[in-house]
Amino acid sequence: MAQHLVVVGGDAAGMSAASQARRRRGPEELRITAFERGSFTSYSACGIPYWVGGEVAERDALIARTPEQHRARDIDLRMRTEVTAIDPAGRRVRSRDLATGAERWTGYDQLVLATGAEPVRPALPGFDAPGVHGVHTLDDGQALLETLARFDPRGVGRPERAWHAVVVGGGYIGIEMAEAMLLRGYRVTLVHRTPEPMPGLDPDLGVLVRRALERLGVEVVPGAEATEVLLGADGRPRAVRSTAGEHPADLVVLGLGARPRTELARAAGLALGVHGGLRTDPTMRVLDADGARVPGLWAGGDCVEVLHLVSGRHEHVALGTHANKQGLVIGRNLGGDAAQFPGVVGTAITKVCDLEIARTGLNERQAAAAGLRWTAAVIESTAQAGYFPDAAWMTVKLLAEQGSGRLLGLQIVGGAGAAKRIDVAAVALGCRLTVEQLVFQDLAYAPPFSPVWDPVLVAARKAAGQLGRM
Amino acid sequence: MAQHLVVVGGDAAGMSAASQARRRRGPEELRITAFERGSFTSYSACGIPYWVGGEVAERDALIARTPEQHRARDIDLRMRTEVTAIDPAGRRVRSRDLATGAERWTGYDQLVLATGAEPVRPALPGFDAPGVHGVHTLDDGQALLETLARFDPRGVGRPERAWHAVVVGGGYIGIEMAEAMLLRGYRVTLVHRTPEPMPGLDPDLGVLVRRALERLGVEVVPGAEATEVLLGADGRPRAVRSTAGEHPADLVVLGLGARPRTELARAAGLALGVHGGLRTDPTMRVLDADGARVPGLWAGGDCVEVLHLVSGRHEHVALGTHANKQGLVIGRNLGGDAAQFPGVVGTAITKVCDLEIARTGLNERQAAAAGLRWTAAVIESTAQAGYFPDAAWMTVKLLAEQGSGRLLGLQIVGGAGAAKRIDVAAVALGCRLTVEQLVFQDLAYAPPFSPVWDPVLVAARKAAGQLGRM
């Protein structure tokens, strides 16, 4: 008789696992049921800011695979159906059809938990009002676009001032949404906690992001905690109050990060890590508090913690690329292969208008937290040969460990062609290269693409020099 | 008493070595004399096509460091002075002042040979006529610009046809010069030997380059050997004859590659490798025929052969980035460090108008020559998320070794943002990663920069699948 695979969560990790398992095991061997409480499967949450900003015209462009496409591959996909309990001992899950309210138990042989993350929404006055928007799901994006449609951002009909958007949070989503709201014609205020935006960068590079935002007309309010959304008579935002003052707001966008969505797992008595995520081994099997595998239980995507290969610690890194890889690993293992997800090095990239931003490995705060001793080298260069027309400037900051000379991390802020160079450091971190080894990597050189010494290598040379190794 | 370092050749390798040695040893410890037979030092030969094409306005923009700048660092630089003999046993070199004809011997303690490469120019009728141009040195570029100035490329005064340029050779220089001549308003014919242009690529990717050239209006004549430059009454080109016919030509550009310039070394009895280049150990000390170090003798840049880390063979790879690194290694060693140049993986990159082209490692021809067994995976993807506005297409070809699964090489042809991804594979080759290891590298993902699976990883997944490893 066929085994039964049950998947909780119909996005990247869950449906990659289901698809990969299906590629390897036909319906006669493996029955697959997947539960998704929302209305969409397998979509690009990372694309939402570009859809909201109008660069991507259609919501459906963000959907990599529809429910129908999954069903065509013999996956019994239950949309708008929420899993309300899991029972690992009894190997069953309880689900509720959100349309009818009907509940039922479903038995499984193997269970994949891919419940994702939930955006942080402060339990503070006004934060749950209409017009205060997260941008975590396609439904969130749709709701924000509906709010945008209420206003004419050019200020017609409200001549005393332009329309204002306040973005709360200065990380990736925050600055991407700041750009999106600029593109929609809003005056934008960015309220964030840290001294500079982009806390994944050290402040000496974050300041470059702040200046770029300010040049674009964004009012950046650093070091401030949003404490209240003040509502007008219509029950919608009129301002955001922060520890730095009051900021006019016709709408509010929240970009405060996300936590693993693991209430189900916690309620089922499963062990969670310090960041609240499920812990797995490299095969993506769920571990209990003693580090033993929970029989038949797998997890991947934004609900798990991952091994950071540089710090050696487990971190929560909500990112589609990891979710996809982890889903691949789960699906291969369910299909009889022996696959492992080795971990992450903390690579991330974004842009705000023409400014490219990327980081990988550890920044200074993280290196300190990991108890490491390091040197930091900062260099300025160009992304193309310096004499090339319109060569874009870029700033590179590299951290290397004292003693070993091992590369610890890289940060890049710059113009066109700058940021994707971070991948060189990502692979170098994965291979635990020293900065001297990095200097001699055979990177591509031609004037339209790079100076003769690629900026990443220049930073590595400088760090090696500071360590007395070059 | 100070030691005496003599450098032969004032470009990247030689002057990097001199500068690095000077940083570590002051004039009281180390006297440095450098001979350069030309009029320029430390310039970007790779930039010449962009200068000729008009994208880089000024010749001097290509000069990284002038003779005066070198002299300011206590380097006794003799310009327009050709070294005519080296005497390793007597530790001296003979030089001729090209202005006065005066010759003299100069003793040395340490000698750096950085004589570069010489462009291939066939000993066939007409190839030495005025109007037949190499593009190897700044003087070459200047001469070509002077020829361009003779013509009005729009055809004024010669109404029966537009002006024609024939480019001989379909490698990097050939296609870069084809673009440059297009930018100058010429009709361009590209005559080359191989079935498709860009022999560093396999023909299934080279065909994409040919089609792009043809779309730009270049007449591509593949599989043809140029046999004669036919001259008009003015002693200048009127056509190029090839094994495929006769091609009208008002000027001819040669892009037939370059050989190590090692006549001096050969005349001095030094051993040369199969490609005619000097052989060195990883410290860049010159080796004799028995593999022993020749006392006091160093070499770097386009005149040496380098270890190819994937094939394990020694190759001649004339490229400024290697020359600079080798010069750094020599200079560090002369300064008392212990530095090594580990070798290359064969990375190269270029573009023709909007088409980006890159390769690293081994292509199929090279893999066969190295006696390897491989699988080749070809994939199509986009350089940004597929739904992103103006996402550029790209084709990636990946070679992996059968048995070991080791990455052997990567080739990329595509639009904006495609080619510099080759660096991921370059580092992976340097670290001898398998394709499964490559799949799990933590590459940067955000919609403006990449699909959720970076195209390089997609190619690695496909190859791993073909090898039954995924």
Interface residues (C-beta under 8 A of the other chain):
Chain A: A12 S44 C46 G47 Y50 E55 V56 A61 L62 A64 Y172 L319 G320 T321 H322 N324 K325 R332 D337 A339 F341 P342 V344 V345 G346 T347 A348 I349 T350 K351 E356 A358 T360 A385 Y387 F388 P389 G417 A419 K420 R421 I422 D423 V424 A426 V427 A428 L429 G430 C431 L433 Q437 V439 F440 Q441 D442 L443 A444 Y445 A446 P447 P448 F449 S450 V452 W453 D454 M470
Chain B: A12 S44 C46 G47 Y50 E55 V56 A61 L62 A64 Y172 L319 G320 T321 H322 N324 K325 R332 D337 A339 F341 P342 V344 V345 G346 T347 A348 I349 T350 K351 E356 A358 T360 A385 Y387 F388 P389 G417 A419 K420 R421 I422 D423 V424 A426 V427 A428 L429 G430 C431 L433 Q437 V439 F440 Q441 D442 L443 A444 Y445 A446 P447 P448 F449 S450 V452 W453 D454 M470
